Amino acid sequence: MARLLVVDDDPALVKVLRISLTARGDEVVVARTGADALQQAASLRPDVVILDLGLPDVDGVEVCRRIRQWSEMPIVVLSAAGDEQRKVSSLDAGADDYVTKPFGMAELQARLRVALRHGADRAGDHGAVELTVGPLVVDAAHHTATLEGHVLELTAREFDLLAYLARHAGKVCTHHLLLQAVWGTGYGTESNYLRVYAHRLRRKLGDAGTMLRTHPGIGYQLTDDDTDPADPPPRTARSR
């Protein structure tokens, strides 16, 4: 039995999906907004997310991108017929597959089986929702970060950047990788954005700002404060 998170605000479609998917023994959890989807994904850790792109609050592509910042859980997107660019955007944001509406349940279930196999293949610690790097704790479920027990006042973008660096702690994340992961696939050369946000994060981290290291011309790295700067160069994080 798999736990499936269905993210859609269409009551009729949700009803059909719930009946069809529970009939085969799966557990179905429903989220009707993007905000709820992010919370449920972080707290329930579903085996697969079935994500409609047309949500009333947060765009479905953005939901996909945010989940992918901290988890490798499979995401199958439901997209409208003829919306080719949206399909491409969702795949670029990290979706594993998409199904075009209207669709048959046999097709959807086949794609879910493939997604579940892929999810099992890459299962590991990638889905952790609480990331600890030295005195810093980043909680993806509640979108908060604490330093030695004190809550950091971060903007959404600052949190996203810090969370991505924490997910890849100890690795150098290149400018291109960070921009694509945090700002979106339309970015890749705006390294000045990173300089500004890295400066803001260091200021908010205070004495622990040394955890965030700059590798000139390459990228940034978040390390445990005890790491010796003279250590051999760490591995570089790569995009998937």
Buried (B, 14 or more C-beta within 10 A) or exposed (E): EBEBBBBBBBEEBBEEBBEBBEEEEBBBBBBBBBBBBBBBBBEBBBBBBBBBBBBEEBBBBBBBBBBBBBBBBBBBBBBEEEBEEBBEBBBBBBBBBBBBBEBEBEEBEEBBEBBBEBBEEEEEEEBBBEBBBBBBBBBBBEBBBBBEEEEBEBEEEBBBBBBBBBBBBBBBBBBBBBBBBBBBBEBBEBBEBBEEBBEBBBEBBEEBBEBBBBBEEEBBBBBEBEBEEEEEEBEBBEEE
